[in-house]
Amino acid sequence: MAILSGKDNLNSVDYSGLVKAIVTLNLREQPSLYLDTVKPTDFSSRYAYRQALIDKQNFYTGELIQKVRKELQNIVPKVFGGSSSSVFVIEGTISQVAQVEALESVKRVVLDAPIQMH
């Protein structure tokens, strides 16, 4: 009997059951282009400028999360979370989880439990 952890290559696994996995998005590599539309000279204070930057970043992040949610839903049958954070829980086959792991916007996929194979 072998145990598969998140570090093993999911494509090499012969397991037919459904698994749950925790998916973390890679939001750190956001393009800064959307911030170029906010200029300090357009605001009466540093606080107002800072708040505008935060609002713009939150909007962009929300849009990105929703885009990835749709991608995930096209791959796996069950997607949970992601409404206010960059973490999802998915449920699908090993093959589907491997497809999710290959997405550019995915930073990490961790199985919620080891898989025991015979």
C-alpha positions as CSV (number, residue, x, y, z in Angstrom):
1,M,0.0,0.0,0.0
2,A,1.4,3.4,-1.0
3,I,0.4,6.8,0.4
4,L,0.3,9.8,-1.9
5,S,0.9,13.3,-0.5
6,G,0.6,16.7,-2.2
7,K,4.2,16.6,-3.2
8,D,3.9,13.5,-5.4
9,N,3.1,13.8,-9.1
10,L,-0.7,13.5,-9.4
11,N,-0.5,12.5,-13.0
12,S,1.2,9.3,-12.1
13,V,-1.5,8.1,-9.7
14,D,-3.9,5.3,-10.6
15,Y,-6.7,6.1,-8.2
16,S,-10.3,6.2,-9.3
17,G,-12.0,7.8,-6.2
18,L,-12.8,11.4,-5.6
19,V,-10.5,13.5,-3.6
20,K,-10.7,16.9,-1.9
21,A,-7.9,19.4,-2.2
22,I,-7.2,22.9,-1.0
23,V,-6.2,25.3,-3.8
24,T,-4.3,28.5,-3.1
25,L,-4.1,31.1,-5.8
26,N,-1.1,33.0,-6.9
27,L,-2.2,36.6,-6.4
28,R,1.2,38.1,-5.7
29,E,2.0,38.4,-9.3
30,Q,-0.8,40.8,-10.2
31,P,0.1,43.2,-12.9
32,S,0.5,46.7,-11.6
33,L,-1.1,48.2,-14.7
34,Y,-4.4,48.7,-13.0
35,L,-2.8,50.9,-10.4
36,D,-1.6,53.3,-13.1
37,T,-5.1,54.7,-13.4
38,V,-4.9,56.1,-9.9
39,K,-2.7,59.1,-9.7
40,P,-1.7,60.9,-6.4
41,T,-2.5,64.3,-8.0
42,D,-6.1,63.3,-8.3
43,F,-6.7,63.2,-4.6
44,S,-6.8,65.9,-1.8
45,S,-4.8,63.8,0.7
46,R,-2.5,60.8,1.0
47,Y,-5.2,59.0,2.8
48,A,-7.7,59.4,0.0
49,Y,-5.0,58.3,-2.5
50,R,-4.1,55.2,-0.4
51,Q,-7.8,54.3,-0.1
52,A,-8.3,54.5,-3.8
53,L,-5.3,52.2,-4.4
54,I,-6.7,49.7,-1.9
55,D,-10.2,49.8,-3.5
56,K,-8.7,49.3,-6.9
57,Q,-6.6,46.4,-5.7
58,N,-9.6,44.8,-4.0
59,F,-11.7,45.1,-7.1
60,Y,-9.0,43.6,-9.3
61,T,-8.4,40.7,-6.8
62,G,-12.1,40.0,-6.7
63,E,-12.3,39.9,-10.5
64,L,-9.4,37.6,-10.6
65,I,-10.8,35.3,-8.0
66,Q,-14.1,35.0,-9.8
67,K,-12.3,34.3,-13.1
68,V,-10.4,31.5,-11.5
69,R,-13.6,30.1,-9.9
70,K,-15.1,29.8,-13.3
71,E,-12.0,28.0,-14.6
72,L,-12.1,25.6,-11.6
73,Q,-15.8,24.9,-12.1
74,N,-15.0,24.0,-15.8
75,I,-12.6,21.3,-14.5
76,V,-14.0,19.9,-11.2
77,P,-17.6,19.2,-10.3
78,K,-17.4,20.8,-6.8
79,V,-15.8,24.1,-5.9
80,F,-16.2,25.7,-2.5
81,G,-14.9,29.0,-1.1
82,G,-13.2,31.8,-2.9
83,S,-15.9,34.3,-2.3
84,S,-13.7,36.6,-0.2
85,S,-10.3,34.9,-0.2
86,S,-7.9,33.3,-2.6
87,V,-8.4,29.8,-1.1
88,F,-10.7,27.2,-2.6
89,V,-11.6,23.7,-1.7
90,I,-12.3,21.4,-4.6
91,E,-13.5,17.9,-5.0
92,G,-12.9,15.8,-8.1
93,T,-10.8,13.0,-9.5
94,I,-7.0,12.9,-9.3
95,S,-6.9,13.8,-13.0
96,Q,-9.1,16.8,-12.5
97,V,-7.0,17.9,-9.5
98,A,-3.8,17.6,-11.6
99,Q,-5.5,19.8,-14.3
100,V,-6.2,22.4,-11.6
101,E,-2.6,22.2,-10.3
102,A,-1.4,23.1,-13.8
103,L,-3.3,26.4,-14.0
104,E,-1.1,29.4,-14.1
105,S,-3.1,31.2,-11.4
106,V,-2.7,28.4,-9.0
107,K,0.1,28.6,-6.5
108,R,-0.4,25.4,-4.6
109,V,-2.7,22.4,-4.4
110,V,-2.7,20.3,-1.3
111,L,-4.7,17.1,-0.8
112,D,-6.8,17.2,2.3
113,A,-5.8,13.7,3.2
114,P,-3.2,11.1,2.0
115,I,-4.5,8.7,-0.6
116,Q,-4.0,5.0,0.2
117,M,-3.6,2.9,-2.9
118,H,-3.5,-0.9,-3.1
